[in-house]
């Protein structure tokens, strides 16, 4: 049982190296956590102009930014 625990610890320690790789590049990619939403002004699939205000309804709006740099 001690060998299994040690093996799991080694694997987890090795995996953290991949998660922390090139952290300066990752930190500079995309908007920072807590940053203000950039202005949104674009045409939708029907050619109507949409803004952040026009998309926000009475229930609010969920806008997701994915900060992944490695697909």
PyMOL commands that place a pseudoatom at each C-alpha (Angstrom):
pseudoatom trace, name=CA, resn=UNK, resi=1, chain=A, elem=C, hetatm=0, pos=[0.000, 0.000, 0.000]
pseudoatom trace, name=CA, resn=UNK, resi=2, chain=A, elem=C, hetatm=0, pos=[2.892, 2.408, 0.692]
pseudoatom trace, name=CA, resn=UNK, resi=3, chain=A, elem=C, hetatm=0, pos=[4.267, 1.774, -2.782]
pseudoatom trace, name=CA, resn=UNK, resi=4, chain=A, elem=C, hetatm=0, pos=[0.929, 2.653, -4.375]
pseudoatom trace, name=CA, resn=UNK, resi=5, chain=A, elem=C, hetatm=0, pos=[0.737, 5.928, -2.407]
pseudoatom trace, name=CA, resn=UNK, resi=6, chain=A, elem=C, hetatm=0, pos=[4.296, 6.809, -3.342]
pseudoatom trace, name=CA, resn=UNK, resi=7, chain=A, elem=C, hetatm=0, pos=[3.599, 6.042, -6.996]
pseudoatom trace, name=CA, resn=UNK, resi=8, chain=A, elem=C, hetatm=0, pos=[0.495, 8.254, -6.971]
pseudoatom trace, name=CA, resn=UNK, resi=9, chain=A, elem=C, hetatm=0, pos=[2.501, 11.072, -5.355]
pseudoatom trace, name=CA, resn=UNK, resi=10, chain=A, elem=C, hetatm=0, pos=[5.225, 10.786, -8.004]
pseudoatom trace, name=CA, resn=UNK, resi=11, chain=A, elem=C, hetatm=0, pos=[2.697, 10.841, -10.845]
pseudoatom trace, name=CA, resn=UNK, resi=12, chain=A, elem=C, hetatm=0, pos=[0.910, 13.883, -9.400]
pseudoatom trace, name=CA, resn=UNK, resi=13, chain=A, elem=C, hetatm=0, pos=[4.204, 15.690, -8.884]
pseudoatom trace, name=CA, resn=UNK, resi=14, chain=A, elem=C, hetatm=0, pos=[5.203, 14.967, -12.479]
pseudoatom trace, name=CA, resn=UNK, resi=15, chain=A, elem=C, hetatm=0, pos=[1.853, 16.212, -13.796]
pseudoatom trace, name=CA, resn=UNK, resi=16, chain=A, elem=C, hetatm=0, pos=[2.193, 19.577, -12.028]
pseudoatom trace, name=CA, resn=UNK, resi=17, chain=A, elem=C, hetatm=0, pos=[5.231, 20.301, -14.177]
pseudoatom trace, name=CA, resn=UNK, resi=18, chain=A, elem=C, hetatm=0, pos=[2.992, 20.253, -17.245]
pseudoatom trace, name=CA, resn=UNK, resi=19, chain=A, elem=C, hetatm=0, pos=[0.401, 22.514, -15.621]
pseudoatom trace, name=CA, resn=UNK, resi=20, chain=A, elem=C, hetatm=0, pos=[3.005, 25.123, -14.683]
pseudoatom trace, name=CA, resn=UNK, resi=21, chain=A, elem=C, hetatm=0, pos=[4.910, 24.996, -17.982]
pseudoatom trace, name=CA, resn=UNK, resi=22, chain=A, elem=C, hetatm=0, pos=[5.525, 28.376, -19.604]
pseudoatom trace, name=CA, resn=UNK, resi=23, chain=A, elem=C, hetatm=0, pos=[3.452, 30.263, -17.032]
pseudoatom trace, name=CA, resn=UNK, resi=24, chain=A, elem=C, hetatm=0, pos=[4.596, 33.695, -18.291]
pseudoatom trace, name=CA, resn=UNK, resi=25, chain=A, elem=C, hetatm=0, pos=[3.058, 32.969, -21.692]
pseudoatom trace, name=CA, resn=UNK, resi=26, chain=A, elem=C, hetatm=0, pos=[-0.145, 31.664, -20.127]
pseudoatom trace, name=CA, resn=UNK, resi=27, chain=A, elem=C, hetatm=0, pos=[-0.477, 34.721, -17.865]
pseudoatom trace, name=CA, resn=UNK, resi=28, chain=A, elem=C, hetatm=0, pos=[-0.177, 37.076, -20.848]
pseudoatom trace, name=CA, resn=UNK, resi=29, chain=A, elem=C, hetatm=0, pos=[-2.849, 35.284, -22.895]
pseudoatom trace, name=CA, resn=UNK, resi=30, chain=A, elem=C, hetatm=0, pos=[-6.322, 36.816, -23.045]
pseudoatom trace, name=CA, resn=UNK, resi=31, chain=A, elem=C, hetatm=0, pos=[-8.109, 38.999, -20.515]
pseudoatom trace, name=CA, resn=UNK, resi=32, chain=A, elem=C, hetatm=0, pos=[-7.035, 38.811, -16.879]
pseudoatom trace, name=CA, resn=UNK, resi=33, chain=A, elem=C, hetatm=0, pos=[-9.328, 37.333, -14.273]
pseudoatom trace, name=CA, resn=UNK, resi=34, chain=A, elem=C, hetatm=0, pos=[-11.586, 40.124, -13.015]
pseudoatom trace, name=CA, resn=UNK, resi=35, chain=A, elem=C, hetatm=0, pos=[-10.958, 42.388, -16.032]
pseudoatom trace, name=CA, resn=UNK, resi=36, chain=A, elem=C, hetatm=0, pos=[-13.784, 44.473, -17.491]
pseudoatom trace, name=CA, resn=UNK, resi=37, chain=A, elem=C, hetatm=0, pos=[-15.604, 42.971, -20.454]
pseudoatom trace, name=CA, resn=UNK, resi=38, chain=A, elem=C, hetatm=0, pos=[-14.331, 44.354, -23.776]
pseudoatom trace, name=CA, resn=UNK, resi=39, chain=A, elem=C, hetatm=0, pos=[-16.797, 46.307, -25.899]
pseudoatom trace, name=CA, resn=UNK, resi=40, chain=A, elem=C, hetatm=0, pos=[-18.981, 44.011, -27.948]
pseudoatom trace, name=CA, resn=UNK, resi=41, chain=A, elem=C, hetatm=0, pos=[-20.356, 45.241, -31.245]
pseudoatom trace, name=CA, resn=UNK, resi=42, chain=A, elem=C, hetatm=0, pos=[-20.875, 42.649, -33.970]
pseudoatom trace, name=CA, resn=UNK, resi=43, chain=A, elem=C, hetatm=0, pos=[-23.373, 41.325, -36.473]
pseudoatom trace, name=CA, resn=UNK, resi=44, chain=A, elem=C, hetatm=0, pos=[-25.312, 38.207, -35.528]
pseudoatom trace, name=CA, resn=UNK, resi=45, chain=A, elem=C, hetatm=0, pos=[-26.208, 35.325, -37.861]
pseudoatom trace, name=CA, resn=UNK, resi=46, chain=A, elem=C, hetatm=0, pos=[-29.173, 37.316, -39.228]
pseudoatom trace, name=CA, resn=UNK, resi=47, chain=A, elem=C, hetatm=0, pos=[-27.161, 40.470, -39.925]
pseudoatom trace, name=CA, resn=UNK, resi=48, chain=A, elem=C, hetatm=0, pos=[-28.538, 42.431, -36.943]
pseudoatom trace, name=CA, resn=UNK, resi=49, chain=A, elem=C, hetatm=0, pos=[-26.066, 44.527, -34.953]
pseudoatom trace, name=CA, resn=UNK, resi=50, chain=A, elem=C, hetatm=0, pos=[-25.671, 43.232, -31.392]
pseudoatom trace, name=CA, resn=UNK, resi=51, chain=A, elem=C, hetatm=0, pos=[-23.993, 44.931, -28.446]
pseudoatom trace, name=CA, resn=UNK, resi=52, chain=A, elem=C, hetatm=0, pos=[-23.420, 43.865, -24.872]
pseudoatom trace, name=CA, resn=UNK, resi=53, chain=A, elem=C, hetatm=0, pos=[-26.459, 45.918, -23.857]
pseudoatom trace, name=CA, resn=UNK, resi=54, chain=A, elem=C, hetatm=0, pos=[-28.737, 44.419, -26.527]
pseudoatom trace, name=CA, resn=UNK, resi=55, chain=A, elem=C, hetatm=0, pos=[-27.791, 40.886, -25.486]
pseudoatom trace, name=CA, resn=UNK, resi=56, chain=A, elem=C, hetatm=0, pos=[-28.359, 41.507, -21.773]
pseudoatom trace, name=CA, resn=UNK, resi=57, chain=A, elem=C, hetatm=0, pos=[-31.913, 40.683, -20.768]
pseudoatom trace, name=CA, resn=UNK, resi=58, chain=A, elem=C, hetatm=0, pos=[-33.885, 41.004, -17.548]
pseudoatom trace, name=CA, resn=UNK, resi=59, chain=A, elem=C, hetatm=0, pos=[-32.250, 37.790, -16.299]
pseudoatom trace, name=CA, resn=UNK, resi=60, chain=A, elem=C, hetatm=0, pos=[-28.753, 39.040, -17.122]
pseudoatom trace, name=CA, resn=UNK, resi=61, chain=A, elem=C, hetatm=0, pos=[-26.172, 37.597, -19.468]
pseudoatom trace, name=CA, resn=UNK, resi=62, chain=A, elem=C, hetatm=0, pos=[-23.564, 34.887, -19.076]
pseudoatom trace, name=CA, resn=UNK, resi=63, chain=A, elem=C, hetatm=0, pos=[-20.424, 35.606, -21.043]
pseudoatom trace, name=CA, resn=UNK, resi=64, chain=A, elem=C, hetatm=0, pos=[-17.632, 33.041, -20.865]
pseudoatom trace, name=CA, resn=UNK, resi=65, chain=A, elem=C, hetatm=0, pos=[-13.994, 33.603, -21.817]
pseudoatom trace, name=CA, resn=UNK, resi=66, chain=A, elem=C, hetatm=0, pos=[-11.917, 30.451, -22.116]
pseudoatom trace, name=CA, resn=UNK, resi=67, chain=A, elem=C, hetatm=0, pos=[-8.295, 31.154, -21.211]
pseudoatom trace, name=CA, resn=UNK, resi=68, chain=A, elem=C, hetatm=0, pos=[-6.976, 27.867, -22.577]
pseudoatom trace, name=CA, resn=UNK, resi=69, chain=A, elem=C, hetatm=0, pos=[-3.801, 28.216, -24.609]
pseudoatom trace, name=CA, resn=UNK, resi=70, chain=A, elem=C, hetatm=0, pos=[-3.406, 24.520, -25.333]
pseudoatom trace, name=CA, resn=UNK, resi=71, chain=A, elem=C, hetatm=0, pos=[-6.198, 22.661, -27.057]
for i in range(1, 71): cmd.bond("trace and resi %d" % i, "trace and resi %d" % (i + 1))
show_as sticks, trace
zoom trace
